[in-house]
Amino acid sequence: MNFPMVCRIFGITADERFLEHRRRSTSLAGIITALVAIGIFEYRLLHDHLWSWDLLAVALAFAVIKLSMMAWYRFTD
């Protein structure tokens, strides 16, 4: 992904450091969200003996998207 050296957001000039921090924070938020979904799924499975298919779908969607994007970037970059 090519980011411009400087961009304007709400009248504030943002440089590549801002864009890199935004990328990292978004990535970390996605990973933590997936881990929370997995944790809640396991809690419901082990404590309540209930399969939460929606939480399993969120965790699997994260894994599929993460691995497919890693493969895409590996072969196209």
C-alpha positions as YAML, in Angstrom:
chain: A
units: angstrom
residues:
- id: 1
  name: MET
  ca: [0.00, 0.00, 0.00]
- id: 2
  name: ASN
  ca: [1.44, 3.35, -0.95]
- id: 3
  name: PHE
  ca: [0.59, 6.17, 1.41]
- id: 4
  name: PRO
  ca: [1.25, 9.77, 0.53]
- id: 5
  name: MET
  ca: [4.01, 11.39, 2.54]
- id: 6
  name: VAL
  ca: [1.56, 13.91, 3.99]
- id: 7
  name: CYS
  ca: [-2.24, 13.86, 4.06]
- id: 8
  name: ARG
  ca: [-4.88, 16.17, 5.46]
- id: 9
  name: ILE
  ca: [-7.41, 14.78, 7.95]
- id: 10
  name: PHE
  ca: [-9.92, 17.20, 9.44]
- id: 11
  name: GLY
  ca: [-7.56, 20.05, 8.65]
- id: 12
  name: ILE
  ca: [-4.67, 18.41, 10.49]
- id: 13
  name: THR
  ca: [-1.56, 17.42, 8.59]
- id: 14
  name: ALA
  ca: [-0.70, 13.75, 9.16]
- id: 15
  name: ASP
  ca: [2.63, 12.31, 8.15]
- id: 16
  name: GLU
  ca: [3.74, 8.72, 7.62]
- id: 17
  name: ARG
  ca: [4.24, 8.20, 11.37]
- id: 18
  name: PHE
  ca: [0.54, 8.87, 11.97]
- id: 19
  name: LEU
  ca: [-0.42, 6.45, 9.21]
- id: 20
  name: GLU
  ca: [1.93, 3.78, 10.57]
- id: 21
  name: HIS
  ca: [0.52, 4.22, 14.10]
- id: 22
  name: ARG
  ca: [-3.01, 3.95, 12.72]
- id: 23
  name: ARG
  ca: [-2.08, 0.75, 10.84]
- id: 24
  name: ARG
  ca: [-0.48, -0.81, 13.90]
- id: 25
  name: SER
  ca: [-3.31, 0.11, 16.26]
- id: 26
  name: THR
  ca: [-5.92, -1.25, 13.84]
- id: 27
  name: SER
  ca: [-3.99, -4.50, 13.49]
- id: 28
  name: LEU
  ca: [-3.63, -4.86, 17.25]
- id: 29
  name: ALA
  ca: [-7.31, -4.10, 17.78]
- id: 30
  name: GLY
  ca: [-8.28, -6.82, 15.29]
- id: 31
  name: ILE
  ca: [-6.02, -9.40, 16.92]
- id: 32
  name: ILE
  ca: [-7.27, -8.60, 20.42]
- id: 33
  name: THR
  ca: [-10.89, -8.72, 19.24]
- id: 34
  name: ALA
  ca: [-10.29, -12.18, 17.76]
- id: 35
  name: LEU
  ca: [-8.65, -13.37, 20.99]
- id: 36
  name: VAL
  ca: [-11.58, -12.06, 23.05]
- id: 37
  name: ALA
  ca: [-14.03, -13.86, 20.73]
- id: 38
  name: ILE
  ca: [-12.04, -17.08, 21.11]
- id: 39
  name: GLY
  ca: [-11.93, -16.63, 24.90]
- id: 40
  name: ILE
  ca: [-15.68, -16.08, 25.16]
- id: 41
  name: PHE
  ca: [-16.29, -19.06, 22.85]
- id: 42
  name: GLU
  ca: [-14.11, -21.32, 25.02]
- id: 43
  name: TYR
  ca: [-15.71, -20.04, 28.23]
- id: 44
  name: ARG
  ca: [-19.20, -20.76, 26.93]
- id: 45
  name: LEU
  ca: [-18.07, -24.16, 25.66]
- id: 46
  name: LEU
  ca: [-16.31, -25.26, 28.85]
- id: 47
  name: HIS
  ca: [-18.52, -23.58, 31.45]
- id: 48
  name: ASP
  ca: [-21.98, -23.63, 29.88]
- id: 49
  name: HIS
  ca: [-21.42, -26.58, 27.51]
- id: 50
  name: LEU
  ca: [-22.80, -24.43, 24.70]
- id: 51
  name: TRP
  ca: [-21.37, -23.99, 21.21]
- id: 52
  name: SER
  ca: [-21.50, -20.31, 20.25]
- id: 53
  name: TRP
  ca: [-21.44, -20.58, 16.49]
- id: 54
  name: ASP
  ca: [-21.39, -16.82, 16.00]
- id: 55
  name: LEU
  ca: [-18.21, -16.41, 18.07]
- id: 56
  name: LEU
  ca: [-16.63, -19.37, 16.33]
- id: 57
  name: ALA
  ca: [-17.46, -17.76, 12.99]
- id: 58
  name: VAL
  ca: [-15.79, -14.50, 14.07]
- id: 59
  name: ALA
  ca: [-12.63, -16.32, 15.16]
- id: 60
  name: LEU
  ca: [-12.49, -18.42, 11.99]
- id: 61
  name: ALA
  ca: [-13.13, -15.40, 9.77]
- id: 62
  name: PHE
  ca: [-10.23, -13.61, 11.45]
- id: 63
  name: ALA
  ca: [-7.92, -16.60, 10.94]
- id: 64
  name: VAL
  ca: [-8.90, -17.05, 7.28]
- id: 65
  name: ILE
  ca: [-8.54, -13.36, 6.47]
- id: 66
  name: LYS
  ca: [-5.23, -13.03, 8.33]
- id: 67
  name: LEU
  ca: [-3.66, -16.09, 6.68]
- id: 68
  name: SER
  ca: [-4.96, -15.25, 3.20]
- id: 69
  name: MET
  ca: [-3.66, -11.69, 3.42]
- id: 70
  name: MET
  ca: [-0.28, -12.94, 4.67]
- id: 71
  name: ALA
  ca: [-0.09, -15.26, 1.64]
- id: 72
  name: TRP
  ca: [-1.24, -12.48, -0.71]
- id: 73
  name: TYR
  ca: [1.42, -10.06, 0.54]
- id: 74
  name: ARG
  ca: [4.08, -12.77, 0.46]
- id: 75
  name: PHE
  ca: [3.46, -13.61, -3.20]
- id: 76
  name: THR
  ca: [2.74, -10.10, -4.51]
- id: 77
  name: ASP
  ca: [5.26, -7.98, -2.62]
...
